[in-house]
Amino acid sequence: IAGDATVRWLTTTTVPMRSMDLASSALATKSNIGNLDAMSLTCDEWIASGIDNAERVEDDEMELQHALSLLDRAVYCFEQAQTHNLAAKARAHRQSVQFRFELTKPTPSLLIPSDAGHIIEQKAAQLFGSLVVENLFREAMFLLQAINSIMSSYTREQLQKELPT
């Protein structure tokens, strides 16, 4: 019981610290001692590493294949830190980058069905919605730019009416 109280005192901010005026900061973070890989970094370091990898993807000059690799690393880091909300955000970002990467691949015109534009628009709309929910507006704009030439003229006109330029 004394060990539980010590761990709680070190890792939470709910226990008032009388001797120090640090009532709002924890002194330590919990680590998963069953996972040797996870012990190499603290939870905060995993999060910082994930954020760093995710931020690097925002470069305009970044190749999409390299961006996918960085987002895979970000997802891994967030999962190690058990921050499911950041992992979900990185996954949504990765799905969009993967979709844009697939659009850049050349495909023979015989393999493209006649309603491919409609299918691509639907997939893009789903991805766009998930990007907006995760507040990934820059990637949402990259996605719109990537499908601009594929969209039907009606969809393009409706977007121009609804979205500010």
KEKOL-219075 format. One record per residue (C-alpha): x, y, z. Coordinates in steps of 0.1 Angstrom, whole numbers, plus 5000, padded with zeros to 4 digits. Example, Ala and Ser with C-alpha at 12.3 -4.5 7.8 and 13.67 -1.06 7.14 Angstrom:
! KEKOL-219075
<site X="5123" Y="4955" Z="5078"/>
<site X="5137" Y="4989" Z="5071"/>
//
This chain:
! KEKOL-219075
<site X="5000" Y="5000" Z="5000"/>
<site X="5028" Y="5024" Z="5008"/>
<site X="5043" Y="5016" Z="4973"/>
<site X="5010" Y="5024" Z="4956"/>
<site X="5008" Y="5057" Z="4975"/>
<site X="5044" Y="5066" Z="4964"/>
<site X="5037" Y="5058" Z="4928"/>
<site X="5005" Y="5078" Z="4929"/>
<site X="5023" Y="5108" Z="4945"/>
<site X="5051" Y="5107" Z="4919"/>
<site X="5029" Y="5102" Z="4888"/>
<site X="4998" Y="5124" Z="4894"/>
<site X="4990" Y="5159" Z="4901"/>
<site X="4960" Y="5152" Z="4923"/>
<site X="4981" Y="5147" Z="4955"/>
<site X="4990" Y="5181" Z="4970"/>
<site X="5027" Y="5185" Z="4977"/>
<site X="5031" Y="5205" Z="5008"/>
<site X="5069" Y="5206" Z="5011"/>
<site X="5073" Y="5219" Z="4975"/>
<site X="5051" Y="5244" Z="4957"/>
<site X="5047" Y="5220" Z="4927"/>
<site X="5010" Y="5211" Z="4931"/>
<site X="5004" Y="5213" Z="4893"/>
<site X="5033" Y="5190" Z="4881"/>
<site X="5041" Y="5153" Z="4884"/>
<site X="5076" Y="5142" Z="4894"/>
<site X="5076" Y="5111" Z="4872"/>
<site X="5058" Y="5092" Z="4845"/>
<site X="5047" Y="5056" Z="4845"/>
<site X="5066" Y="5032" Z="4823"/>
<site X="5055" Y="4998" Z="4810"/>
<site X="5083" Y="4976" Z="4825"/>
<site X="5070" Y="4945" Z="4807"/>
<site X="5080" Y="4960" Z="4773"/>
<site X="5118" Y="4965" Z="4770"/>
<site X="5114" Y="4986" Z="4738"/>
<site X="5090" Y="5010" Z="4756"/>
<site X="5114" Y="5013" Z="4786"/>
<site X="5140" Y="5031" Z="4764"/>
<site X="5119" Y="5062" Z="4764"/>
<site X="5094" Y="5078" Z="4788"/>
<site X="5058" Y="5084" Z="4778"/>
<site X="5066" Y="5120" Z="4772"/>
<site X="5096" Y="5112" Z="4750"/>
<site X="5075" Y="5088" Z="4729"/>
<site X="5049" Y="5116" Z="4724"/>
<site X="5075" Y="5142" Z="4716"/>
<site X="5091" Y="5118" Z="4691"/>
<site X="5057" Y="5111" Z="4675"/>
<site X="5049" Y="5148" Z="4672"/>
<site X="5083" Y="5154" Z="4657"/>
<site X="5077" Y="5128" Z="4630"/>
<site X="5042" Y="5140" Z="4623"/>
<site X="5053" Y="5176" Z="4620"/>
<site X="5080" Y="5167" Z="4595"/>
<site X="5053" Y="5155" Z="4571"/>
<site X="5040" Y="5191" Z="4568"/>
<site X="5069" Y="5201" Z="4546"/>
<site X="5057" Y="5211" Z="4511"/>
<site X="5087" Y="5195" Z="4495"/>
<site X="5082" Y="5161" Z="4512"/>
<site X="5079" Y="5130" Z="4490"/>
<site X="5048" Y="5111" Z="4497"/>
<site X="5066" Y="5078" Z="4502"/>
<site X="5089" Y="5094" Z="4529"/>
<site X="5058" Y="5111" Z="4545"/>
<site X="5042" Y="5076" Z="4548"/>
<site X="5073" Y="5063" Z="4566"/>
<site X="5073" Y="5092" Z="4590"/>
<site X="5036" Y="5088" Z="4598"/>
<site X="5041" Y="5051" Z="4604"/>
<site X="5068" Y="5061" Z="4630"/>
<site X="5045" Y="5087" Z="4645"/>
<site X="5017" Y="5061" Z="4649"/>
<site X="5041" Y="5037" Z="4665"/>
<site X="5054" Y="5063" Z="4689"/>
<site X="5019" Y="5074" Z="4699"/>
<site X="5009" Y="5037" Z="4705"/>
<site X="5039" Y="5032" Z="4727"/>
<site X="5029" Y="5062" Z="4747"/>
<site X="4993" Y="5049" Z="4748"/>
<site X="4979" Y="5082" Z="4735"/>
<site X="4951" Y="5069" Z="4714"/>
<site X="4938" Y="5103" Z="4703"/>
<site X="4972" Y="5113" Z="4688"/>
<site X="4975" Y="5078" Z="4672"/>
<site X="4941" Y="5082" Z="4656"/>
<site X="4951" Y="5116" Z="4643"/>
<site X="4983" Y="5103" Z="4628"/>
<site X="4964" Y="5073" Z="4612"/>
<site X="4939" Y="5097" Z="4596"/>
<site X="4968" Y="5118" Z="4582"/>
<site X="4985" Y="5086" Z="4570"/>
<site X="4953" Y="5074" Z="4552"/>
<site X="4951" Y="5107" Z="4533"/>
<site X="4988" Y="5107" Z="4523"/>
<site X="4984" Y="5071" Z="4512"/>
<site X="4954" Y="5080" Z="4491"/>
<site X="4973" Y="5109" Z="4475"/>
<site X="5002" Y="5086" Z="4468"/>
<site X="4979" Y="5061" Z="4451"/>
<site X="4966" Y="5089" Z="4429"/>
<site X="5001" Y="5096" Z="4416"/>
<site X="5007" Y="5061" Z="4405"/>
<site X="5002" Y="5056" Z="4367"/>
<site X="4974" Y="5031" Z="4359"/>
<site X="4965" Y="5019" Z="4324"/>
<site X="4932" Y="5034" Z="4312"/>
<site X="4918" Y="4999" Z="4305"/>
<site X="4919" Y="4991" Z="4343"/>
<site X="4900" Y="5023" Z="4353"/>
<site X="4863" Y="5017" Z="4355"/>
<site X="4840" Y="5043" Z="4339"/>
<site X="4827" Y="5055" Z="4374"/>
<site X="4862" Y="5057" Z="4389"/>
<site X="4858" Y="5095" Z="4393"/>
<site X="4827" Y="5090" Z="4414"/>
<site X="4844" Y="5064" Z="4436"/>
<site X="4875" Y="5085" Z="4441"/>
<site X="4853" Y="5115" Z="4451"/>
<site X="4835" Y="5094" Z="4477"/>
<site X="4868" Y="5081" Z="4492"/>
<site X="4882" Y="5117" Z="4492"/>
<site X="4851" Y="5130" Z="4509"/>
<site X="4854" Y="5104" Z="4536"/>
<site X="4890" Y="5112" Z="4541"/>
<site X="4883" Y="5149" Z="4540"/>
<site X="4857" Y="5145" Z="4568"/>
<site X="4881" Y="5125" Z="4590"/>
<site X="4909" Y="5151" Z="4584"/>
<site X="4886" Y="5180" Z="4594"/>
<site X="4874" Y="5161" Z="4625"/>
<site X="4911" Y="5156" Z="4635"/>
<site X="4919" Y="5193" Z="4628"/>
<site X="4943" Y="5184" Z="4600"/>
<site X="4933" Y="5213" Z="4577"/>
<site X="4966" Y="5216" Z="4558"/>
<site X="4964" Y="5179" Z="4548"/>
<site X="4927" Y="5184" Z="4539"/>
<site X="4937" Y="5212" Z="4515"/>
<site X="4965" Y="5190" Z="4500"/>
<site X="4939" Y="5163" Z="4495"/>
<site X="4915" Y="5187" Z="4477"/>
<site X="4944" Y="5199" Z="4454"/>
<site X="4952" Y="5163" Z="4446"/>
<site X="4917" Y="5154" Z="4435"/>
<site X="4909" Y="5187" Z="4418"/>
<site X="4915" Y="5174" Z="4383"/>
<site X="4896" Y="5142" Z="4389"/>
<site X="4864" Y="5158" Z="4404"/>
<site X="4834" Y="5163" Z="4383"/>
<site X="4826" Y="5199" Z="4373"/>
<site X="4795" Y="5199" Z="4395"/>
<site X="4815" Y="5189" Z="4426"/>
<site X="4842" Y="5215" Z="4418"/>
<site X="4816" Y="5242" Z="4414"/>
<site X="4799" Y="5233" Z="4447"/>
<site X="4832" Y="5233" Z="4465"/>
<site X="4841" Y="5267" Z="4451"/>
<site X="4808" Y="5281" Z="4464"/>
<site X="4812" Y="5266" Z="4499"/>
<site X="4849" Y="5269" Z="4506"/>
<site X="4866" Y="5303" Z="4509"/>
<site X="4895" Y="5309" Z="4486"/>
//
